[in-house]
Amino acid sequence: MSVPLRSTLFDTGADGDDDDVPYDPPFWGAAYVTVIMSLRGLVANKLRAALTMLGVVIGVAAVIVAIAIGQGSKAAVQASLQRLGTNVLTVRPGSQRRGNISFGFGSRSTLKTADAEAVLKGAPSVGKVSPEVNGNRQIKYGNKNTSVSVNGNGEYYPVISNHPVQSGRYFTASEIRSLARVAVLGSSTAKELFDRASPLNKTIRVGDNNFVVIGVLKEKGGQGFRNPDDGVYVPYTTGLRRVFGQQNIGSISVQARSFTLMRKAQSEVEEIVRRQHKLTGDAASDFIIFNQADLSEAQNAQQDTFGSLITYLAVVSLVVGGIGIMNIMLVSVTERTREIGVRKAIGARKADVLGQFLCESLFLSLVGGALGVLVGVVGSGAIGKANGWLVVVSPTSIILAFGVSAFVGIFFGFYPALKAANLRPIEALRYE
């Protein structure tokens, strides 16, 4: 069924004369005409319309890919922090100074097992504590040997560090008190010494002491310069006396009862350790506390900055696509000046012409936006797979990118449409 234009004239024939009256179709009819004429205008220049949409496609795809990379990077950082443990505070010795020279944190030996015990007993916000000491030693089994990190820990280490046991078990509090020579292997060390055979109940040599293997930890993955899978774990008391021959521990891992209590737990730990070290008033602490929450906030801020930067760059490309729409629409208005003049001469209203050209602009941006969403989703997956990155495409980013593309179409198409609507019929008909 064909719908006549709003300005079409016809004879009613009611009184038998030739009186012509303007036909005013209902709203849906006028909208239908506007859409049809807009599509005809675009189809008449297929290549130009496709190239114009290409700018929007690239802009929308760039926005989705940029947000996906930013969110994926943030998720990867959070996952990395979770591998370090949950709600963890780490107490380390302060720095040793000689004259004006500082030897860095951990160069002083100030922490004792009594400090860890006092924290566990006296800090209500603290759930678990693990004294720690470590160093490199040669590990032997049969004709195989390797140099790895030997870590002396408390019985809560697997829980605090989020590093559970895969097979066997971890050592107990009674084994810690009795300086038992038992060991738990990291997954890489177990493979290095035993290949595919089970290491449980086998005897290995750690330095000058024999240890019975009672468990193997799950694979955790590297963490910067340290790989917890490449190590041997023994009771910290055994490590202090039998392996390293020292009295003071290297650090204390503390787990707060919840994430919201980490600040309070840090204050409690600081107060208790200062009291243990008999530090009063303005005396400087001989230790430092690393708060996982601080690290998480710093990393999140850094990732947010990076994500915002690449998103802004992507939005710029979308704006460039919008400028392309405006440019093409202005050219289209110029080319179709006589057509506009004819329409207005036979009764088309300003709103009709404005709606037609806005509809063309909106169609370009919406179709380009839909294609851009498809390209962005597929491209995000391809980029992540090619580079081994974690990318996260969220529905919010898709809605945002598509919504912005629609806004761009309306914003950059309004001026050309208004210019077309304001053309005077007589001047438009004279245009060559």
KOLMAR-223982 format. One record per residue (C-alpha): y, x, z. Coordinates in steps of 0.001 Angstrom, whole numbers, plus 500000, padded with zeros to 6 digits. Layout:
N
YXZ...
***
This chain:
432
500000500000500000503381501388499034506290501021501392509752500712499780512569502950500908514969501645503508517676501505500832515710499693498105517513496656496666515703493537495509516389489888494557515412487342497134515154484634494466515710481971497072518641480354495323517811481261491741520712483705491327520794487472490994522158488259494462520687491544495650520366492294499355519258495539500993515666495639502175515384496952505745511742497779506525510449497860510092510542501077512124506970502059511291507703501653507609510767503896507776508825506526509741506014506370507188508476506924504344510080509853506198506728511553506751505567511019503154508779512375501684508670515366504032505110516220502998506012515840499324508896518247499816506597520832501379503782520373498857506248520956496045506630524539497334503169525372498705503493529154498702506920529108500332505696526704503032502620528858503684504670532037504039507076530267506373504191529055508550502797532591508590505725533744510718504968531021513281501234531813513148501900535472513946504363534587516716502055532096518461499032534395518113501044537295519531502080535217522559498487534179523299497112537699522845499873539212524987499320536763527851495536537171527569495797540958527832498207540722530764496070538249532692492913540196531879494476543413533128495509541685536350492016540252536824490481543688536204492716545259538864491789542536541352488097543042540614488518546787541125490215546208544481487435543821545500484914546568544818486720548688547383485979546053550000487427542842551388490378542759553825490095546495554431492393548801556373491730552539556247492905554825559041493227558476558008494468561568559848498071562616559356499264565714557528499228569190558978502447571177558687503138574876558899506834575520558887508259573444556027504919573180554222502898569946554396499184570097553573498902566371552801497314563421554541493924564129556049494646567810556622494800567223560398491696566432562402492917563791564846490531560831564669487578560452567028484686558023567356486339556732570530489292555556568410486989553408566278485266551973569358488625551156570959489798549370567803486634547252567623486932546244571278490693545854571577491884544319568274491297540526568120492149540391564401489532543013563534485996541918562649484124545128561801484708548880562056482986551846560435483750555457561453483361557795558463482888561463557720481968563032554405481522566254552497479469567732549669475955569058550318472945570077548273470246567396548188466638568304547360463443566435546668460459568354545323461678570502542452464810568398541909468143569015543547471722567915543102475063568369544845476498565038545965478798563573548564477118563025551929478770560124553742478382559461557432479099555775558130478661553025560675476191550173560345478853547842558887479663550027555884477843547832553291479787544744554424483203546387554759483011548244551441481300545415549543478435547764548685475208545907549563471673547270549780469466546738546733466131547765548235465016548752551713467613548483554476470662550147555991470539552061559269471043550241562548473260550740565601470301552144567560469653554723564821473313555700564979473151556186568742469941558245568527471279560505565724468350559419563566467704561428560407467534558477558029469347558171554710470346555520552192470855556636548590473425555586546045471889554206542849472798557263540724471419559705543289468184557702543546467718557899539762468573561604539720465992562525542355463256559943541841463745558657538300461928555285538241459779555878541308460623554198544608462403556570547014461635554469550100459936556353552944460196559616550984461626562709552677464614564487551168466413567581552340470136567281553056471555570732553640469227572209556289467825568896557579465081566563556442465924562859556133463693559843555497464996557511552795465113553931554101467163552187551423468999552251548087472426550696547520473312548510544543475162550051541644478893549719542241480646551824539609483239554575539766486490554216541690488937556772540351487794560260541290485058558907543561481777557300542594479998555654545550476787555478543504476631559274543470476083559876547170473856559877550241474671557732553283473620558714556804474585557603560339477996559050561147476710560552564394473973562367562484476490563498559912478833564883562565476205566786564576473429567707562152475066567884558701478695568933559143478716570368562654482035568868563719483382566509566375486148564503564741485616561868562069487421561854558741488555558222558633487997554723560030487374551700557794488519548478559435487846544957558184490263542218559237488771538817560034490703537298557106493231538286554468496014536437556276495369538519559411495645541904557704499256542524558763498481541561562330495319543669562300497302546654561067499782546316563943496949546028566451495124549062565054498298551144565044499068550235568644495529550982569848495188554318568043498624555462569258497569554579572785494311556504572302496286559541571141498768559154574000501720558724571656504674556954573244508212555983572356509531557428569119506782560032568790505530560223565209502018558967564589499418561627563772497585559200561481498349556797558665497005553327557878496400552245554288496511548471553854494569547007550938497039544114550811499895546558550111497916548140547313497063544725545887500711543616545961501876546839544303499259546539541581500076542864540999503776543639540705503047546384538199500758544142536161503284541298536240505971543631534894503684544844532128502583541293531287506166540047531174507207542893528879504544542268526257505065538498526522508797538889525848508015541034522820505621538357521573508233535619522094510667537666520003508190537545517115507973533763517551511768533497517424511727535572514229509303533007512820511754530264513818514569532053512011512332532106508960511975528330509214515746527919509414516252530166506412513752528294504260515065524911505327518620525922504394517354527001500967515496523694500655518632521705501500520584523610498864517909523078496213517594519367496957521296518551497234521201516110494304518101514412495735519925513921499026522928512558497170520801510024495300519114508847498509522420508402500290523975506690497250521317503979497270521710503361500983519793506011502942521359506496506333522293509793507957519409509383510422516932508994507533517906512305505933518083514045509301514622512766510204513148513864506876514229517483507162513449517675510879509991516347510088509493519104507501510569521765509987508404520307512747505399520103510438505766523780509542505960524818513198503141522556514418500665523516511713501673527161512125501299526778515901497795525288515592496687528075513267498355530601515568496379529279518561493142529726516601494092533234515501495254534117519023492016532994520712489799534734518170492039537804518104492060538104521902488270538159521988488109540686519160490665543009520778488901542821524135485519543563522585486816546406520414488580548177523297486311547201526174489162545309527866488942542199529980491061539498528324491605536067529831492743533246527527493908530421529753494608526821528664498106527242530090498921530049527654497671527950524728499762524931525755502782527167526358502536528906522986501976525655521088504813523934522958507194526798522230506264526667518537507151522942518457510464523667520199511177526449517719510586524043514833513010521481516228515618524004517376515754526052514183515295523043511910518058520952513422521000522742511805519616522583508240518661518929508803522126518145510147523708519918507198521654517777504825522490514591506711526238515319506602526369515791502823528733513328501136526940511396498407529603511938495718529771515698496305525985515932496428525617514084493115528110516470491463526164519514492672524519521547489917
***
